[in-house]
Amino acid sequence: MIHFFDQPVSHIALPERFTYPFNYTPHPLCVLAAEEVKAYISTQKEWQEELAPGKMFGVLIVQPQEEEPSPIGYLAAFSGNLAGKNLHPYFVPPVYDLLQPQGFFKIEEEQISAINARISELEVNPHYLHLKEKLNAETEQANLELTQAKEKLKAAKEERKLRRNSSPALSEEEQAILIRESRRSVYPEEAELREMVRESQYQKAEFKRLERGWKERIKTLEKEIATFETETDKLKTERKKRSAALQQKLFEQFRMLNARGEIKDLYTIFEQTVHKTPPAGAGECALPKLLQYAYLHQLKPLAMAEFWWGNSPKTEVRHHGYYYPSCKGKCEPILQHMLQGLKVDENPLSANAHKKEELEIVFEDEWLVVVNKPSGMLSVPGKEEETDSVYHRVKARYPEATGPMIVHRLDMATSGLLLVAKTKEVHQHLQEQFMNRSIKKRYVALLDRSEQNGLPEETGTINLPLCLNPLDRPRQMVSEEYGKPAVTEYRILNYSDKYIRIAFYPLTGRTHQLRVHAAHHQGLNCPILGDELYGKKADRLYLHAEYLEFRHPVYGDIICIQKEAEF
């Protein structure tokens, strides 16, 4: 299962620590291994159609522990299954093969499939569909007839009122007496009034009979329909119960090792998370498979990398051949356990890269400050309060300031103009300007077009609704169903064979809006250079907030501030 390189690699220095899987630059050995895996995948013609929608693959650089000197090799894996199977000679096996024919998963899956078939059979039963159709028609007809009957009652009532009002012989008081004592009859007017009373009572009784008749007909139909739906609901309840039990039993089979030899199943691992239970597909991603195989076969993990093969999904941003970090939702809790016992690289985002650097003040008066946030610095503190941030800097610089201070945010990797308020009132006023979209912003970016043949339109508008990817925080995804409106106008400034210099004018302020709109195939299909979440990592993210225009919250003047990018 271990593969040795087709070319000499002894001149490449081994990594001192294992790759931090959620933010990394692939080690040269990983790049070589990935290229060999890509070459192998390209030769498997029978897979190409299945792989076209896209799949994640991974490589793990390993060293046999029992041999001296130990040769360097690599393992390869894919996420999920491939060609309907979990087992392929070139790739490591799954932690648990849920597709084995005689295994409990396949047996129970067949039973659940039988329930699904019965549910489908009931839902398309001709008699059931006929009853539903008839119920809809009868309900519609009942509403029509009852509405018409009500209109007739109303018209008859109005007609009787006119007749009563047109009679000069009796006052309203006399008419009321006659209505109460309808047996007496002395004058023709009295007889007419009693006739109107009988007419009213008859019409009301007829309406009640009509209403009662329709209710009975509809109730009969609803009762017949309920016999089908009750059975369907019972089957759905059984399916849900069986699926939950199957999922639990399945996750108990995923017994994950770490470098210390400790074992935890997925339920134990995920019970410390917010949702308490593992998401579907947990344990089937590439890296957990690779680490599990290495531990079982006494192979020392040295470095890892994961890459995407195929087209980008509709919602997420994935580019063919690009390296991506491990997913957070499924993999982070698992890897926190599996990497125990290894020396792992620190998260580069936790390093205070600008600790000794002064924060540049671009504009300042008695009420507010505009700073030039460097790339790699947080706008506000994250989970680790001690991490360097603009908030920490301005709070230390202006200890008498009140309120939250930071008016808006920039991504950690984004540089540029950030607005800071010195008082609570100014902060509130500026935030209102952001909320009503009266503040004008302009960003400049370099797009990576090294693997794109075409060129976007010179100007345009991107409208792709965005929401958080719950299984891969902090990534955002495009979703027509769950996404919030996200609109970006853009203008290409200049371009070369490798890069596009572009100006962005965001009309909304969603998280990662510009990054996703640039990288997504329905957007510009050109990720921002250095975007490790949606493109390729570089020395920095080449995105800079260069222009701010707002109304001064105290003086009322329009303030225009510009700070050109360093790239």
Number of C-alpha atoms within 10 A of each C-alpha: 13 20 17 16 15 9 7 8 16 9 6 10 10 15 14 11 14 18 24 20 26 16 18 20 19 20 20 15 25 21 18 18 26 26 13 16 21 16 11 11 16 12 10 9 9 11 13 16 11 14 16 13 13 18 21 23 25 28 26 29 28 25 20 18 13 10 8 7 9 11 14 19 19 27 27 27 26 26 20 18 18 14 13 9 12 21 16 14 7 15 22 22 19 24 21 17 18 17 16 14 10 9 11 15 18 14 14 15 14 12 14 20 13 13 17 16 12 15 21 12 12 17 14 11 13 11 13 18 14 13 16 16 12 14 19 14 12 16 16 11 13 19 14 12 16 16 12 12 18 15 12 14 16 11 12 16 16 12 13 16 12 11 13 18 12 10 14 8 11 16 12 11 9 11 18 13 11 19 16 10 11 16 10 12 14 7 10 9 16 20 16 15 21 20 13 20 15 13 15 16 11 12 17 15 12 13 17 13 12 15 16 12 13 19 14 11 14 17 13 13 17 14 11 14 18 14 11 16 16 11 14 20 13 12 17 17 12 14 19 13 12 16 15 12 12 17 16 15 14 18 21 16 15 20 18 24 25 23 21 13 12 13 16 17 17 23 19 17 20 20 13 11 12 7 9 12 18 23 16 10 12 19 27 22 23 26 27 26 25 27 27 22 20 25 18 12 11 14 21 19 23 24 25 30 28 27 23 20 22 18 17 18 16 14 17 19 25 27 26 16 18 16 27 27 19 25 16 19 18 21 24 17 18 25 21 11 18 24 20 15 12 16 14 16 16 15 13 13 14 15 13 15 14 14 13 7 8 9 15 12 13 14 15 12 8 9 16 20 18 19 19 23 26 22 20 22 25 25 23 21 15 12 6 8 10 11 17 22 22 23 17 16 15 19 17 11 10 11 9 9 17 15 14 16 24 20 19 15 16 20 17 17 20 25 25 24 29 23 19 23 27 23 17 13 15 21 23 17 17 22 17 14 15 17 12 8 15 14 17 15 20 18 23 24 28 24 26 24 20 13 12 12 7 10 13 13 11 11 13 13 18 17 15 21 19 25 22 19 17 13 14 18 11 15 19 24 25 24 18 13 9 12 16 16 16 21 20 20 16 22 17 18 14 12 14 9 11 12 17 22 18 20 22 22 18 21 18 15 17 18 18 21 20 25 23 29 27 26 25 25 20 16 18 21 21 28 30 30 26 20 23 22 22 26 25 18 20 12 8 15 23 23 28 28 24 21 19 20 15 19 16 16 18 12 7 9 10 12 11 13 15 17 15 14 16 8 10
